């Protein structure tokens, strides 16, 4: 014997809320929402204005009935005069989905990417052969939406003795290539069953603010000012490098000091080397 379950109003509210919470409009393209609009619009025209009018060209129906359609479905804040027909169709299709009137199809993977592919992720990170002062941090903001960045221990990085150089964009691409070429991961919208992955093309430095405040400003700048011919120096500034590990100590000179600039730059570079810094990472220039 079949059991009949009657849904209360609160049950319906809960179901609608669940559907809406699982819907992320950013996972879909304009074309998807245009398709939604079209699946509702012409049937609505036929139902509202009759079969004959319902066969009129779409361009005419949009000009004459799109505002009425939006009002009938309670799709607020619709101003068609400001957009193209294509854009208007996309906006209304999106509104139909956001209100739960239409449920968007999706091919989302179940579970979390970082858990499911933990071993593969570890393997491809190890293949990058990152130094001990650099890590790749990955977070999953929602299922199969992953964001990442390379974090650098600043003080250890600028004392690195190796001649190896690291670029954030190159490391990011190498990691992504490993996932796509060898692990078979497809990038794209989670709604299409793919991975939305973005890794910053610049490094995040840990401890750099403290180093600037306590070491650069209080110690290194004083030692630079104590070098011979420092009287030609106007200022000492520091700029972080984004894409490649390191930063620049930039020296600017007084108007009559440029003839000494080359030798003085070499002196500062030598000073930093004597202090234990790698001057290919903590660079010096004009």
C-alpha positions in Angstrom: 0.0 0.0 0.0 1.4 3.4 -1.0 2.0 5.9 1.7 0.9 9.5 0.8 3.0 12.3 2.2 1.4 15.7 2.4 3.8 18.6 2.3 3.1 21.4 4.7 3.9 25.1 3.8 7.0 24.9 6.0 8.1 21.8 4.1 7.8 23.6 0.8 9.7 26.6 2.1 12.5 24.3 3.3 12.7 22.6 -0.1 12.7 25.9 -2.0 15.4 27.2 0.4 17.5 24.1 -0.2 17.3 24.5 -3.9 18.1 28.2 -3.9 21.1 27.7 -1.5 22.5 25.0 -3.9 22.2 27.4 -6.9 25.1 29.6 -7.8 24.3 31.8 -10.7 28.0 32.5 -11.3 28.5 28.9 -12.3 26.4 29.4 -15.5 26.8 31.4 -18.7 24.4 33.8 -20.4 23.5 31.2 -22.9 22.2 28.9 -20.1 19.9 31.7 -18.8 18.7 32.6 -22.3 17.6 29.0 -22.7 15.7 29.2 -19.5 14.0 32.4 -20.6 13.0 30.9 -24.0 11.6 27.8 -22.3 9.1 30.0 -20.4 8.5 33.0 -22.6 6.8 31.6 -25.8 4.6 29.1 -23.8 3.6 32.1 -21.6 2.7 34.2 -24.7 0.6 31.4 -26.1 -1.2 30.9 -22.8 -1.7 34.6 -22.2 -2.4 35.9 -25.7 -3.4 32.9 -27.7 -1.8 30.4 -30.1 -1.8 32.7 -33.1 0.1 35.5 -31.4 2.3 32.9 -29.8 3.6 32.0 -33.3 4.8 35.6 -34.1 8.5 36.1 -34.6 10.5 36.1 -31.3 11.9 39.6 -31.9 8.4 41.0 -32.1 7.2 39.2 -29.1 10.2 40.4 -27.0 9.5 44.0 -28.0 5.8 43.8 -27.2 5.5 41.4 -24.3 8.7 41.0 -22.4 7.9 43.6 -19.7 4.4 42.0 -19.2 6.1 38.6 -18.9 8.5 40.0 -16.3 5.7 41.5 -14.3 3.6 38.4 -14.5 6.4 36.3 -13.0 7.1 39.1 -10.4 10.7 39.6 -11.8 11.4 43.0 -10.2 13.7 45.7 -11.3 13.6 44.9 -15.0 14.4 47.7 -17.4 14.6 46.3 -20.9 15.3 49.6 -22.7 18.9 49.7 -21.3 20.0 46.4 -22.7 20.1 44.3 -25.9 17.4 41.6 -26.4 20.0 38.9 -25.7 21.0 40.6 -22.4 17.4 41.0 -21.4 16.7 37.3 -22.0 19.7 36.4 -20.0 18.7 38.6 -17.1 15.1 37.3 -17.0 16.3 33.7 -17.3 18.7 34.2 -14.4 15.9 35.7 -12.3 13.7 32.7 -13.0 16.4 30.5 -11.7 17.3 32.7 -8.7 13.6 32.7 -7.6 13.5 28.9 -7.8 10.9 29.0 -10.6 13.3 27.1 -12.7 15.8 24.6 -11.4 19.1 24.6 -13.3 20.6 21.3 -14.3 24.0 20.6 -13.0 26.7 17.9 -13.2 28.3 18.8 -9.9 30.7 16.3 -8.4 29.9 15.1 -4.9 32.2 15.8 -2.0 35.2 18.1 -1.8 38.0 18.2 -4.4 40.8 18.6 -1.9 39.7 15.5 0.0 39.0 13.3 -3.0 42.3 14.2 -4.7 44.5 14.6 -1.6 47.1 12.1 -2.7 47.3 13.5 -6.3 47.6 17.1 -5.0 50.4 16.1 -2.6 52.2 14.3 -5.5 52.0 17.3 -7.8 53.1 19.7 -5.1 56.1 17.5 -4.4 57.0 17.6 -8.1 57.3 21.4 -7.9 60.4 20.8 -5.6 59.6 23.9 -3.6 62.2 25.1 -1.1 61.5 24.5 2.6 60.6 28.2 3.0 57.8 28.1 0.4 54.4 26.4 0.6 51.4 26.1 -1.7 48.2 26.9 0.3 44.9 25.6 -1.2 41.4 26.3 0.2 38.1 25.0 -1.1 35.5 27.9 -0.8 32.7 25.6 -1.9 32.7 22.2 -3.5 35.1 22.2 -6.5 35.9 25.9 -6.1 39.5 26.0 -5.1 41.7 29.0 -4.5 45.4 29.0 -3.9 48.6 31.0 -3.3 52.3 30.4 -2.7 53.4 31.6 0.7 57.0 32.5 1.3 58.9 32.8 4.6 60.6 36.2 3.8 63.5 36.0 6.2 64.5 32.5 5.1 64.0 33.3 1.4 66.4 36.3 1.3 69.1 34.2 2.9 68.7 31.4 0.5 72.1 30.2 -0.8 70.8 28.3 -3.9 70.8 29.9 -7.3 67.4 28.5 -8.1 64.8 31.2 -9.0 61.1 30.9 -8.5 58.2 32.5 -10.4 54.7 32.3 -9.0 52.9 32.1 -12.4 55.3 29.4 -13.7 54.8 27.3 -10.5 51.1 27.7 -10.7 50.9 26.6 -14.3 53.2 23.6 -13.6 50.9 22.5 -10.8 47.8 23.0 -12.9 49.3 21.1 -15.9 50.0 18.2 -13.6 46.4 18.0 -12.5 45.0 18.4 -16.0 47.5 16.4 -18.1 48.2 13.5 -15.7 45.3 13.4 -13.2 42.7 14.0 -15.9 41.1 17.0 -14.0 39.0 19.3 -16.3 38.9 23.0 -15.4 35.7 25.0 -15.7 32.4 25.4 -14.0 31.5 23.1 -11.1 28.0 23.1 -12.5 29.5 21.2 -15.5 31.3 18.7 -13.3 34.6 20.5 -13.5 37.0 22.2 -11.2 37.1 26.0 -10.7 40.7 26.5 -9.8 42.6 29.8 -9.5 46.1 30.2 -8.0 47.5 33.7 -7.6 50.4 34.6 -9.9 52.2 36.5 -7.1 53.7 35.4 -3.8 52.4 36.1 -0.4 55.3 37.0 2.0 55.2 36.0 5.7 57.2 38.2 8.0 58.1 40.9 5.5 56.4 43.8 7.4 58.4 42.9 10.5 61.6 42.7 8.6 61.1 46.1 7.0 60.3 47.7 10.3 62.9 46.1 12.5 65.7 45.1 10.2 65.6 47.2 7.0 64.7 50.5 8.6 66.5 50.2 11.9 69.7 48.3 10.9 70.4 48.0 7.1 69.6 51.6 6.2 71.9 52.8 9.0 74.7 50.6 7.6 74.1 51.9 4.1 74.3 55.5 5.3 77.6 54.6 7.0 79.3 53.5 3.7 81.8 55.8 2.1 80.3 58.3 -0.4 76.9 57.9 1.2 76.6 61.7 1.1 75.5 61.4 -2.5 72.6 59.2 -1.5 69.1 60.9 -1.5 66.9 58.0 -0.3 66.6 54.3 0.2 63.3 52.6 -0.6 62.1 49.0 -0.8 59.6 47.4 -3.2 58.4 43.8 -3.1 58.5 41.7 -6.2 55.2 40.1 -7.1 55.8 37.4 -9.7 59.3 36.3 -8.7 60.6 35.8 -5.1 62.3 38.8 -3.6 62.3 42.5 -3.6 64.3 45.6 -4.5 66.2 48.0 -2.4 66.0 51.1 -4.6 68.7 53.8 -4.2 68.1 57.3 -5.5 70.8 59.9 -5.6 71.2 63.6 -5.3 71.6 65.6 -8.5 75.4 65.7 -8.3 75.8 62.1 -7.2 75.1 60.0 -10.3 78.7 59.6 -11.2 79.2 57.6 -8.0 76.0 55.6 -8.3 77.5 52.5 -10.0 80.2 52.1 -7.4 77.9 52.9 -4.5 75.4 50.3 -5.7 78.1 47.7 -5.8 79.1 48.7 -2.2 75.5 48.2 -1.0 75.3 44.9 -2.7 78.5 43.8 -1.1 77.2 45.0 2.3 74.1 42.9 1.9 76.1 39.8 0.9 78.3 40.2 4.0 75.1 40.4 6.1 74.1 37.0 4.8 71.6 38.0 2.1 71.2 36.6 -1.4 71.5 39.7 -3.6 69.8 37.9 -6.5 66.7 37.8 -4.3 67.2 40.9 -2.2 68.2 43.0 -5.1 69.8 46.5 -5.2 69.2 49.0 -8.0 68.8 52.6 -8.9 
